[in-house]
Amino acid sequence: MAPIEALLFDVFGTVVDWRGHVVATLQALGARYGAELEGTDWGKFAQDWWSECLKEIGRIATGTSQGSLNSDILHKQILDEQLNKPEWAHVGRLWDETARQSINFSLHRLSGWPDTVDGLHELRKHTITAALSNGNVRLLVDMAKFAGLPWDMIFSTEFFDTFKPNPKVYIDAARHLSLPPEHCALVAAHIYDLRAAAKVGMRSVYIRRPGEDIDPSTGEYVDVKTKENGGDVDYVVGTFLELADVVKRVNAGK
């Protein structure tokens, strides 16, 4: 088996807890309006926003939409559209452009999961660690500085004029690292991302994160298994430190 010379990381949900921070931001902003927004389900608001962003990203990745390739612009566009919907119009009437930009740019200040920073530092001892995200460049740089993410390289899909899961993203990221895809592995908390990377020859590492990869039809987590257990990913890990042990074993030929 080829060594894992580079790990490419999905960022939102995999490396950082976007949901917890966004919900906290929404709650704090909503509290300023007291009774007018009391009882608003900010968790649902955040999930609705994110889900619509992912749908538009998917349409752009497949060429069925010509939306912005800058995620800051796309996120803001979807946020404005959501605040115009009847379900959220009571919020939209109260939030001016300053409030909306504050919510949008809160995505630049996301913290890692408890294992993220220590895990990435350990992984860098054994392989290249690179972000591979649909986030735009400035967002990813700001986030790395805020959260202390020790990347060797940041790949934004802005570089590739598309979004994941377009295969071009994975192929070109490996090319820029001067590696064949089979010497790279994608790390993600989302099975669709891993399946797309595997189709171009990358190995796949699934990590379960709170609130990520929940089947909306059942409310349950997607059941992800390794290939040796009848599934479709190469490895399933619980933390980045556990992943470091996997990389050491694989690169030692064990």
HULINZI-V986045 format. One record per residue. N is the residue number from 1. RES is the residue in one letter. SS is DSSP state (helix for helix, strand for strand, loop for the rest). OMEGA is omega as a letter, one per 20 degrees, with the letter a starting at -180 (none if undefined). D_FIRST is the distance of its C-alpha to the first C-alpha in whole Angstrom. Layout:
((N;RES;SS;OMEGA;D_FIRST) (N;RES;SS;OMEGA;D_FIRST))
This chain:
((1;M;loop;a;0) (2;A;loop;r;4) (3;P;loop;r;6) (4;I;loop;a;9) (5;E;loop;r;12) (6;A;strand;r;14) (7;L;strand;r;16) (8;L;strand;a;18) (9;F;strand;q;21) (10;D;loop;a;23) (11;V;loop;a;27) (12;F;strand;a;29) (13;G;loop;a;29) (14;T;loop;a;26) (15;V;loop;a;26) (16;V;strand;r;30) (17;D;loop;a;33) (18;W;helix;a;35) (19;R;helix;a;37) (20;G;helix;a;38) (21;H;helix;a;39) (22;V;helix;r;41) (23;V;helix;r;43) (24;A;helix;r;44) (25;T;helix;r;45) (26;L;helix;a;47) (27;Q;helix;a;49) (28;A;helix;r;50) (29;L;helix;r;51) (30;G;helix;a;53) (31;A;helix;r;54) (32;R;loop;a;57) (33;Y;loop;r;58) (34;G;helix;a;59) (35;A;helix;a;61) (36;E;helix;a;60) (37;L;loop;r;56) (38;E;loop;r;56) (39;G;loop;r;54) (40;T;loop;a;52) (41;D;loop;a;48) (42;W;helix;r;46) (43;G;helix;r;43) (44;K;helix;r;44) (45;F;helix;a;45) (46;A;helix;a;41) (47;Q;helix;r;39) (48;D;helix;r;41) (49;W;helix;a;41) (50;W;helix;a;37) (51;S;helix;r;37) (52;E;helix;r;39) (53;C;helix;a;37) (54;L;helix;r;34) (55;K;helix;r;36) (56;E;helix;r;37) (57;I;helix;r;34) (58;G;helix;r;32) (59;R;helix;r;35) (60;I;helix;a;35) (61;A;helix;a;31) (62;T;loop;r;32) (63;G;loop;a;35) (64;T;loop;r;38) (65;S;loop;r;39) (66;Q;loop;a;40) (67;G;loop;a;40) (68;S;loop;r;40) (69;L;loop;r;36) (70;N;loop;a;37) (71;S;helix;r;36) (72;D;helix;r;39) (73;I;helix;a;42) (74;L;helix;a;40) (75;H;helix;a;40) (76;K;helix;r;44) (77;Q;helix;a;45) (78;I;helix;r;43) (79;L;helix;r;45) (80;D;helix;r;48) (81;E;helix;a;48) (82;Q;helix;a;47) (83;L;helix;r;50) (84;N;loop;a;53) (85;K;loop;a;52) (86;P;helix;a;54) (87;E;helix;a;52) (88;W;helix;a;52) (89;A;helix;r;55) (90;H;helix;r;57) (91;V;helix;a;54) (92;G;helix;r;54) (93;R;loop;a;58) (94;L;loop;a;57) (95;W;loop;r;54) (96;D;loop;a;55) (97;E;helix;r;53) (98;T;helix;r;53) (99;A;helix;a;51) (100;R;helix;r;49) (101;Q;helix;r;48) (102;S;helix;r;47) (103;I;helix;a;45) (104;N;helix;a;43) (105;F;helix;r;42) (106;S;helix;r;42) (107;L;helix;r;38) (108;H;helix;a;38) (109;R;loop;a;38) (110;L;loop;r;36) (111;S;loop;r;34) (112;G;strand;r;31) (113;W;loop;a;30) (114;P;loop;a;31) (115;D;loop;a;27) (116;T;helix;a;27) (117;V;helix;r;28) (118;D;helix;a;27) (119;G;helix;r;24) (120;L;helix;r;23) (121;H;helix;r;25) (122;E;helix;a;22) (123;L;helix;a;19) (124;R;loop;r;20) (125;K;loop;a;20) (126;H;loop;a;16) (127;T;loop;r;16) (128;I;strand;r;18) (129;T;strand;a;20) (130;A;strand;r;21) (131;A;strand;r;24) (132;L;strand;a;23) (133;S;strand;r;27) (134;N;loop;r;30) (135;G;loop;r;32) (136;N;loop;a;34) (137;V;helix;a;33) (138;R;helix;r;37) (139;L;helix;a;36) (140;L;helix;r;32) (141;V;helix;r;34) (142;D;helix;a;36) (143;M;helix;a;34) (144;A;helix;r;32) (145;K;helix;a;35) (146;F;helix;a;37) (147;A;helix;a;34) (148;G;loop;a;33) (149;L;loop;a;29) (150;P;loop;a;27) (151;W;loop;r;25) (152;D;loop;a;24) (153;M;strand;r;25) (154;I;strand;r;26) (155;F;strand;r;26) (156;S;strand;r;29) (157;T;helix;r;29) (158;E;helix;a;32) (159;F;helix;a;30) (160;F;helix;r;29) (161;D;loop;r;32) (162;T;loop;r;31) (163;F;loop;r;29) (164;K;loop;j;26) (165;P;loop;r;25) (166;N;loop;a;26) (167;P;helix;r;23) (168;K;helix;a;24) (169;V;helix;a;24) (170;Y;helix;a;20) (171;I;helix;a;20) (172;D;helix;r;22) (173;A;helix;r;21) (174;A;helix;r;18) (175;R;helix;r;20) (176;H;helix;r;22) (177;L;loop;a;19) (178;S;loop;a;19) (179;L;loop;r;15) (180;P;loop;a;13) (181;P;helix;a;13) (182;E;helix;r;9) (183;H;helix;r;9) (184;C;strand;r;12) (185;A;strand;r;13) (186;L;strand;r;16) (187;V;strand;a;18) (188;A;strand;r;21) (189;A;loop;a;24) (190;H;loop;a;24) (191;I;helix;a;23) (192;Y;helix;a;24) (193;D;helix;a;22) (194;L;helix;r;19) (195;R;helix;r;19) (196;A;helix;r;21) (197;A;helix;a;18) (198;A;helix;a;15) (199;K;helix;r;17) (200;V;loop;r;17) (201;G;loop;r;13) (202;M;loop;r;12) (203;R;strand;a;11) (204;S;strand;r;14) (205;V;strand;a;15) (206;Y;strand;r;19) (207;I;strand;a;21) (208;R;loop;r;25) (209;R;loop;a;28) (210;P;loop;r;32) (211;G;loop;a;33) (212;E;loop;r;30) (213;D;loop;r;29) (214;I;strand;r;32) (215;D;loop;a;33) (216;P;loop;a;36) (217;S;loop;a;38) (218;T;loop;a;37) (219;G;loop;a;37) (220;E;loop;r;34) (221;Y;strand;r;30) (222;V;loop;a;28) (223;D;loop;a;26) (224;V;loop;a;22) (225;K;loop;r;20) (226;T;strand;a;16) (227;K;helix;a;15) (228;E;helix;r;15) (229;N;helix;r;18) (230;G;loop;r;19) (231;G;loop;a;19) (232;D;loop;r;17) (233;V;strand;a;15) (234;D;loop;a;12) (235;Y;strand;r;14) (236;V;strand;a;17) (237;V;strand;r;19) (238;G;loop;a;23) (239;T;loop;r;23) (240;F;helix;r;21) (241;L;helix;r;22) (242;E;helix;r;20) (243;L;helix;r;17) (244;A;helix;r;17) (245;D;helix;r;16) (246;V;helix;a;13) (247;V;helix;r;12) (248;K;helix;r;13) (249;R;helix;a;11) (250;V;helix;a;8) (251;N;helix;r;9) (252;A;loop;r;10) (253;G;loop;a;7) (254;K;loop;none;9))
